[in-house]
Amino acid sequence: MLDRRKFIKNTSVLSTLPFLPNFNFFKTTKKFIRTAHIGVGGMGKSDLKDTASHKNVKVVALCDVDSNALEEAGKLFPDAKKYKDYRVLIKEMSEDIDAVIVSAPDHTHAPASILAMENNKHVYCQKPLTNYVSESRQMKRLAEEKNLITQMGIQVHSFYDYKLATLLIQSGLIGKVSKVRAWSPKNWGYDGPKHTGADDIPQNLDWNLWLGTAQLRPYKEKIYHPAMWRKIEDFGCGTLGDMGVHIFDTPYNALQLDVPLTIKNKCRKYNSYAFPEKNFVEYDFPGTKYTTEKLKWIWEDGKGAPRRHKDLKLPNNDKLPLQGAMFIGENGKKLLLPHFMELPRFIENDEYKDFDVSTFVTNNQLSKVPVRDYDGESHLHYHQFIDACLGKDKCTAPFSYSAKLTETILLGVIAGRFPGKTLNWDSSNAKFREIEANKYLSSTYRNF
Ligand SMILES: NC(=O)c1ccc[n+]([C@@H]2O[C@H](COP(=O)([O-])OP(=O)(O)OC[C@H]3O[C@@H](n4cnc5c(N)ncnc54)[C@H](O)[C@@H]3O)[C@@H](O)[C@H]2O)c1
């Protein structure tokens, strides 16, 4: 059995490693970063606080289509200008802002981020990066063309446990990885009938601006705003886009995967309205130096996930963590990565095995996490973004990385429109071989 204290002692060796400077930092003479925040209720409020906790941040603008959320955030930053339309904010304050934090619902990520980047602003955008593959690719391209600092809001990417798991996998602890199984029993889908009728739009909400580039539809209470939009097409990406993107991140990063070759989603029949309550997605990825020739990836979500499978059997018949990922390596070796706030566990021939992390040190990946302390770690991803804008650090989840991760997630979502059918993805041409699936890669924006 792994001894937690011993394990932590071993892993803390890494915290004493010197930080090796990277000379490719962004060049700037700025001493402060002036931020504008789009979406300041829900996760946006937490994004706002974590960003503002950096001593070199000045919050200069707040934007929300819900006046209640805007007022609440305004109490925290009374000097910041308040807006309900991000287009007006960017037009009026372009000269006064350096970075934009986008925490609105998923369908607004791309339109708001693209507008900000076109105006040469650095962007921190919540996950998943976009709702459509074409948008992710556009955001990646724009960020690169304009040499902007970008980060996707997968904050656990900067947590100790995930950095440690990445290090262990890349150090060869379990050999070459042939399969990843990842799961979440959460359900951000809806299998019921389409909601009909219309409710009165609350006075505090600008429904037209909330819809933004999405097509007009009647307002319905408790179906869209706040938070429930995740279940509905045009706005969210179901459980894959909600939890999947966090749980995919470490295996995706550790194994240095590109986008998949094939995708199959076994779920209920497509209903043109909401995402399935349960998804079982199989991906085949091209191999990398950390995997066998090909890598199989299985994602399960919804009630009852994951199904029982020998790959997921734990020593002592222990219960699986509620959400997480299992890396299957060579010779009976596996790595379990719970999501989240638990250390990864090394398993060999159905027994937990201890290991000395210091023998796996090959780089400085953990050197900037002083202690394993979840409260203390929650701001790291945001501060990394601000430090990168100040030319003192590099982002670890820039759009060059997170666009590919998002594309992988979105391909699984699209496969849900063709239950049980294998889709073949031609990444270089950004097309499926199955032409009927290509219409889901992009959308038409409404003028609003
Ligand atoms: N990284 C994480 O752990 C994490 C956790 C939760 C949510 N998220 C992400 O954060 C984003 C928001 O999710 P949420 O749960 O907070 O949703 P929410 O609906 O609870 O809150 C969204 C906020 O944005 C506002 N808003 C909506 N449209 C807007 C627009 N056009 N302009 C300005 N403001 C607008 C809403 O009024 C609301 O205040 C999503 O992309 C979600 O995936 C990330």
The ligand as a Gaussian input file, in Angstrom:
#p B3LYP/6-31G(d) Opt

LIG

0 1
 N      -12.660000      25.665000     -15.346000
 C      -13.641000      25.273000     -14.567000
 O      -13.443000      24.545000     -13.589000
 C      -15.025000      25.740000     -14.869000
 C      -16.060000      25.550000     -13.952000
 C      -17.341000      26.043000     -14.281000
 C      -17.553000      26.654000     -15.497000
 N      -16.521000      26.778000     -16.386000
 C      -16.721000      27.438000     -17.686000
 O      -17.046000      28.793000     -17.448000
 C      -17.974000      29.254000     -18.415000
 C      -19.216000      29.786000     -17.700000
 O      -19.826000      28.712000     -17.018000
 P      -20.794000      29.000000     -15.761000
 O      -21.097000      27.693000     -15.161000
 O      -20.204000      30.056000     -14.924000
 O      -22.088000      29.559000     -16.535000
 P      -23.218000      30.527000     -15.947000
 O      -24.315000      30.497000     -16.912000
 O      -23.489000      30.149000     -14.531000
 O      -22.508000      31.942000     -15.914000
 C      -22.153000      32.614000     -17.084000
 C      -22.098000      34.100000     -16.817000
 O      -21.803000      34.745000     -18.057000
 C      -22.818000      35.720000     -18.300000
 N      -22.998000      35.861000     -19.749000
 C      -23.716000      35.099000     -20.591000
 N      -23.596000      35.540000     -21.853000
 C      -22.774000      36.623000     -21.796000
 C      -22.278000      37.519000     -22.781000
 N      -22.595000      37.404000     -24.072000
 N      -21.493000      38.543000     -22.356000
 C      -21.176000      38.685000     -21.044000
 N      -21.619000      37.856000     -20.082000
 C      -22.396000      36.830000     -20.455000
 C      -24.035000      35.208000     -17.588000
 O      -24.967000      36.230000     -17.334000
 C      -23.414000      34.651000     -16.325000
 O      -23.196000      35.656000     -15.373000
 C      -18.275000      28.056000     -19.314000
 O      -17.495000      28.111000     -20.460000
 C      -17.881000      26.861000     -18.471000
 O      -17.470000      25.740000     -19.254000
 C      -15.279000      26.352000     -16.078000

